[in-house]
Amino acid sequence: MSLLHPYFLVAIAYILFFSVQEVFGRKVEKKWFWFLGIYLIILVGFRDNVGPDYGSYKGLYIYSDTKSYYSIFMKMLHLEGPEHLDVEWLYTLINKILLNVFNAPFYILTLVIAIFAIIFKIEYTNDNTFYPFTFTLFMFIPNFFVGESGQIRQNLGTFIVYFAIRYIKERKFWHYLFFIFLGSGIHSVCYLFLPMYWVARVPLNKAVMLLLIITSIFLSPFEVYRVFGDFLTNMASDNMLVEGFNGYMDESIQRLNGGFGIPEAMMAILTFFLFVFDTKMKELYPYYEYHRNYAVIGICFYFIFRNNPIFSSRLAGTFIGFSYIIIPNAMYVVSGGVKKMIYAFIIALFIFNFVVFGFFNNIKIGRFTIELYKNHILP
């Protein structure tokens, strides 16, 4: 088993300390969450050859400078310019400006992306849960290492649209559309969130949820997503980054052919929380229905795309990553005893993910270990 660098262990201890306070004590001031965000920005933004796709993104940084501003502008308008862009316009523009105008080293790009991603993540988390530290702890492994430290394009894009959910709540369509535009300029998977302005308000009951999930499980072996042809392929792919992602997130042949693994267990856990706490959450938790609808879509997407590890992780993951917030939020609507049980389960699941992440050598592959992690400003 590989062990995380002490920098990450310090972050985990900090998160756990305030998680216990916010669940069993008084409300924790937002400033402590921002302190965590600044620390994580330093760990991610100044990392040196750390992350499963670091080399690929570095190559993409140099590649972006070969494209003209006119071609980037045409790509923004969804038109073909004199040069073909394989990567979304806004991400290419950020790369080009940093390199072409400022001649910035690559770690400045990772710093800029980390700043934006973590700011949007903090705002989204504070908007949608009373337990921001607990949710952060629950999602820290492996999401922090696959997202902020790995697939930085999709991570930033999805947190831009997660942040924009506040405009669905406020019914500000043009605000929401603007952030979809920005997010899709970073990663095209964000287009999937456009219908959520309306879908988030669709009324669901347990019978409909059960029917949708069972239907998706039944459709899983038939790979019905193939009828969309290259549309979904282009949306889910990261071109030169796919190989790095596949090498980092190991998928066993047995699981892809009908076996049961950790992703299926997580879908079962999320489904359990959906059905057990649905009634109380509707009564007591603001905007729970939005989270629930995202969760149902994510679960259905996962099973429909299950035979394709890229689709099931990237397309379904955009919704699943948001909907996991239901699990810590359930503590808000239950009695003290049940609240302790849910919290104990969250801690147990975190420990399990910590151990699995180490035993599967994902820590070593991503260079997050004591021996391999390097930072441009930290000793």
C-alpha positions in Angstrom: 0.0 0.0 0.0 1.3 3.5 -0.9 0.8 6.4 1.4 -0.2 10.0 0.5 2.3 12.8 1.0 2.0 14.5 4.4 0.7 17.7 2.7 -2.4 15.8 1.8 -2.7 14.1 5.2 -2.6 17.6 6.8 -5.5 18.6 4.5 -7.5 15.5 5.5 -6.9 16.1 9.2 -8.0 19.7 8.8 -11.2 18.7 6.9 -12.0 16.0 9.5 -11.6 18.4 12.5 -14.1 20.9 11.1 -16.3 18.2 9.8 -16.9 16.9 13.3 -17.6 20.5 14.5 -20.2 21.3 11.8 -22.0 18.0 12.3 -22.0 17.8 16.1 -21.2 21.3 17.3 -21.9 24.8 16.0 -21.9 26.0 12.4 -18.3 26.6 11.1 -17.6 30.0 9.7 -17.0 30.1 6.0 -13.5 31.6 6.3 -12.2 28.3 7.5 -13.5 26.7 4.3 -11.7 29.4 2.3 -8.4 28.7 4.2 -8.7 25.1 3.1 -9.4 26.2 -0.5 -6.2 28.4 -0.5 -4.1 25.5 0.8 -5.5 23.1 -1.8 -4.9 25.7 -4.5 -1.2 25.7 -3.5 -1.0 21.8 -3.5 -2.7 21.6 -6.9 -1.6 24.8 -8.7 2.1 24.5 -8.0 2.4 20.7 -8.4 5.4 19.6 -10.4 4.9 16.6 -12.7 2.1 15.4 -10.4 -1.2 14.0 -11.6 -2.1 11.2 -14.1 -2.4 13.5 -17.1 0.3 16.1 -16.2 2.4 15.3 -19.3 -0.6 15.3 -21.7 -1.8 18.7 -20.4 1.7 20.1 -20.7 1.8 19.0 -24.3 -1.7 20.6 -24.8 -0.3 23.8 -23.4 2.3 24.1 -26.1 -0.1 22.9 -28.8 -2.6 25.7 -27.9 -0.1 28.4 -28.9 -0.1 27.1 -32.5 -3.7 28.2 -33.0 -4.6 31.7 -34.0 -6.9 34.0 -32.0 -9.2 34.1 -35.1 -9.6 30.3 -35.1 -10.4 30.4 -31.4 -13.0 33.1 -31.9 -14.6 31.0 -34.7 -14.6 28.0 -32.4 -16.4 30.1 -29.8 -19.1 30.8 -32.4 -19.2 27.0 -33.2 -17.9 27.7 -36.7 -14.8 26.3 -38.4 -11.9 28.7 -38.6 -8.8 28.4 -40.8 -7.2 26.0 -38.2 -9.1 23.1 -36.6 -9.2 23.1 -32.8 -9.4 19.8 -31.1 -9.9 21.4 -27.7 -12.7 23.8 -26.6 -12.2 27.5 -27.3 -12.0 29.0 -23.8 -9.5 26.4 -22.5 -7.4 27.0 -25.6 -7.6 30.7 -25.2 -6.4 30.6 -21.6 -3.5 28.4 -22.6 -2.6 30.7 -25.5 -2.8 34.0 -23.5 -0.6 32.6 -20.7 2.0 31.3 -23.1 1.8 33.8 -26.0 1.4 37.0 -24.0 3.1 36.2 -20.6 5.4 33.4 -21.6 4.3 31.7 -18.4 5.7 28.4 -17.3 3.2 25.5 -17.3 2.7 25.6 -13.5 1.1 29.0 -13.9 -1.6 27.4 -16.0 -2.3 24.7 -13.4 -2.4 27.5 -10.8 -4.9 29.5 -12.8 -7.1 26.5 -13.4 -6.9 25.4 -9.7 -7.9 28.9 -8.5 -11.0 29.0 -10.7 -12.0 25.4 -10.0 -11.7 25.6 -6.3 -13.4 29.0 -6.0 -16.4 27.6 -8.0 -16.2 24.4 -5.9 -16.3 26.3 -2.6 -19.2 28.5 -3.7 -21.2 25.5 -5.0 -20.6 23.4 -1.8 -21.6 26.3 0.5 -24.8 26.9 -1.6 -25.9 23.3 -1.5 -25.1 21.8 1.9 -25.0 22.7 5.6 -22.0 20.3 5.9 -19.3 21.6 3.5 -16.4 20.0 5.3 -18.2 16.6 5.5 -19.1 16.6 1.9 -15.5 17.6 1.0 -14.1 14.7 3.1 -16.6 12.3 1.6 -15.6 13.3 -2.0 -11.8 13.9 -1.3 -10.7 10.4 -2.4 -10.5 9.8 -5.3 -12.3 13.0 -6.7 -9.7 15.5 -5.7 -6.9 13.5 -7.3 -8.8 12.6 -10.4 -10.4 16.0 -10.7 -8.4 19.0 -9.5 -5.1 17.1 -9.9 -6.1 15.0 -13.0 -8.8 15.8 -15.5 -8.5 19.5 -14.9 -10.6 20.5 -17.9 -13.7 18.5 -17.1 -13.3 19.3 -13.4 -13.3 23.1 -14.0 -16.1 22.9 -16.5 -18.4 20.9 -14.3 -17.8 23.1 -11.3 -18.6 26.1 -13.4 -22.1 24.6 -14.1 -22.4 23.3 -10.6 -22.0 26.8 -9.4 -24.6 28.0 -11.9 -27.3 25.8 -10.2 -27.9 28.9 -8.0 -29.4 30.5 -11.1 -31.8 27.6 -11.6 -33.0 28.2 -8.0 -33.3 31.9 -8.7 -35.0 31.3 -12.1 -32.4 33.4 -13.9 -32.2 31.6 -17.2 -29.8 34.0 -19.0 -27.4 33.8 -16.1 -27.5 30.0 -16.2 -27.1 30.0 -20.0 -24.0 32.2 -19.7 -22.3 29.8 -17.3 -23.2 26.9 -19.5 -21.5 28.8 -22.3 -18.4 29.3 -20.2 -18.3 25.7 -18.9 -18.7 24.3 -22.4 -15.8 26.5 -23.5 -13.7 24.5 -21.1 -15.2 21.0 -21.7 -18.1 20.1 -24.0 -19.6 17.7 -21.5 -21.1 20.8 -19.9 -23.7 20.9 -22.7 -25.4 18.0 -20.9 -26.4 20.4 -18.1 -28.4 22.8 -20.4 -31.7 20.9 -20.1 -31.3 20.7 -16.3 -32.7 24.2 -16.0 -36.1 22.5 -16.7 -35.4 18.9 -15.7 -34.4 20.0 -12.2 -38.0 20.9 -11.5 -39.6 17.8 -12.9 -41.6 16.1 -10.1 -40.6 12.6 -9.4 -41.9 10.0 -7.0 -40.4 6.7 -5.8 -42.3 4.6 -8.3 -41.0 6.7 -11.3 -37.5 6.7 -9.9 -37.6 2.9 -9.5 -38.9 2.5 -13.0 -36.2 4.7 -14.5 -33.4 3.0 -12.7 -34.6 -0.6 -13.4 -35.1 0.3 -17.1 -31.5 1.6 -17.3 -30.2 -1.5 -15.7 -32.1 -3.6 -18.2 -30.7 -1.5 -21.1 -27.2 -1.7 -19.9 -26.0 -4.8 -21.9 -27.5 -3.5 -25.1 -25.3 -0.4 -25.4 -28.1 1.8 -26.7 -25.8 4.9 -26.4 -24.2 3.7 -29.7 -27.2 5.2 -31.6 -25.8 8.7 -30.9 -22.7 7.8 -32.9 -19.7 10.2 -32.6 -21.7 12.9 -30.7 -21.1 11.3 -27.3 -17.7 10.2 -28.2 -16.6 13.7 -29.0 -18.2 15.0 -25.8 -16.5 12.4 -23.5 -13.1 12.3 -25.2 -10.1 14.3 -24.2 -8.2 13.4 -27.3 -4.6 12.9 -26.1 -5.7 12.7 -22.5 -7.8 9.5 -22.8 -4.8 7.2 -22.5 -3.7 8.9 -19.3 -7.1 8.6 -17.8 -7.5 4.9 -18.7 -4.1 4.1 -17.2 -5.1 5.8 -13.9 -8.6 4.5 -13.5 -8.2 0.7 -13.8 -11.3 -1.1 -15.1 -11.4 -4.9 -14.8 -12.7 -7.0 -17.6 -14.8 -8.9 -15.2 -16.7 -5.8 -14.0 -17.3 -4.4 -17.5 -18.9 -7.7 -18.4 -21.4 -7.9 -15.7 -19.4 -8.1 -12.5 -20.0 -6.0 -9.3 -17.4 -3.5 -8.3 -17.0 -0.3 -6.3 -18.9 1.9 -8.9 -21.9 -0.4 -8.6 -21.7 -0.4 -4.9 -21.7 3.5 -4.9 -24.8 3.5 -7.2 -26.5 1.1 -4.7 -25.6 3.4 -1.8 -26.9 6.5 -3.5 -30.1 4.7 -4.6 -30.6 3.6 -0.9 -30.3 7.2 0.3 -32.7 8.4 -2.4 -35.5 6.0 -1.5 -35.0 5.9 2.3 -34.8 9.7 2.9 -36.8 11.0 0.0 -39.9 12.0 1.9 -38.1 13.8 4.8 -35.7 15.5 2.4 -38.6 16.9 0.4 -40.2 18.2 3.5 -37.2 19.7 5.3 -34.3 20.3 2.9 -34.4 23.3 0.5 -34.1 22.4 -3.2 -33.6 18.7 -2.5 -35.7 17.9 -5.6 -32.9 19.4 -7.8 -30.3 17.1 -6.2 -32.6 14.1 -6.5 -33.2 14.6 -10.2 -29.5 14.9 -10.9 -28.9 11.7 -8.9 -31.5 9.8 -10.8 -30.1 11.0 -14.2 -26.6 10.1 -13.0 -27.6 6.6 -11.9 -29.4 5.9 -15.1 -26.5 7.3 -17.2 -24.1 5.1 -15.3 -26.0 1.9 -16.1 -26.8 2.8 -19.7 -23.1 3.7 -20.4 -21.7 0.9 -18.1 -19.9 -1.1 -20.8 -17.9 2.0 -21.8 -15.5 3.1 -19.0 -15.1 6.5 -20.4 -18.8 7.3 -20.8 -19.7 5.7 -17.5 -17.1 7.8 -15.7 -17.1 11.1 -17.5 -20.7 11.5 -18.8 -22.5 9.9 -15.8 -19.9 11.3 -13.4 -20.8 14.8 -14.2 -24.2 14.2 -12.6 -23.1 11.7 -9.9 -20.5 14.1 -8.6 -23.2 16.6 -7.8 -25.8 14.1 -6.5 -23.5 12.6 -3.9 -24.3 15.7 -1.8 -27.6 14.0 -0.9 -25.7 11.6 1.4 -24.3 14.2 3.9 -27.4 16.3 3.5 -29.5 13.4 4.8 -28.1 14.2 8.3 -30.0 17.4 8.3 -33.5 15.8 8.3 -33.0 12.8 10.7 -32.9 12.3 14.5 -29.6 12.4 16.5 -29.1 8.7 16.5 -29.6 8.2 12.8 -27.4 11.3 12.2 -24.6 9.6 14.0 -25.1 6.4 12.0 -24.9 8.3 8.7 -21.8 10.2 9.8 -20.1 7.0 10.9 -21.0 5.5 7.5 -19.4 8.5 5.7 -16.2 8.2 7.8 -16.1 4.4 7.1 -16.6 5.0 3.4 -13.8 7.6 3.4 -11.4 5.2 5.1 -12.4 2.5 2.6 -11.6 4.8 -0.3 -8.4 5.8 1.3 -7.2 2.2 1.6 -8.4 1.2 -1.8 -6.8 4.2 -3.4 -3.5 3.2 -1.8 -3.7 -0.5 -2.6 -4.6 0.0 -6.2 -1.5 2.1 -6.6 -3.4 5.1 -7.9 -1.5 7.2 -5.5 1.8 6.1 -7.0 0.6 6.4 -10.6 -0.5 9.9 -10.0 2.8 10.7 -8.1 1.0 11.7 -4.9 3.2 9.7 -2.6 5.8 10.9 -0.1 8.6 9.9 -2.4 7.1 11.2 -5.7 5.1 14.4 -5.0 6.9 17.6 -5.9 5.8 21.2 -5.6 7.4 24.3 -7.1 7.1 26.4 -3.9 6.7 23.9 -1.0 9.7 22.0 0.4 
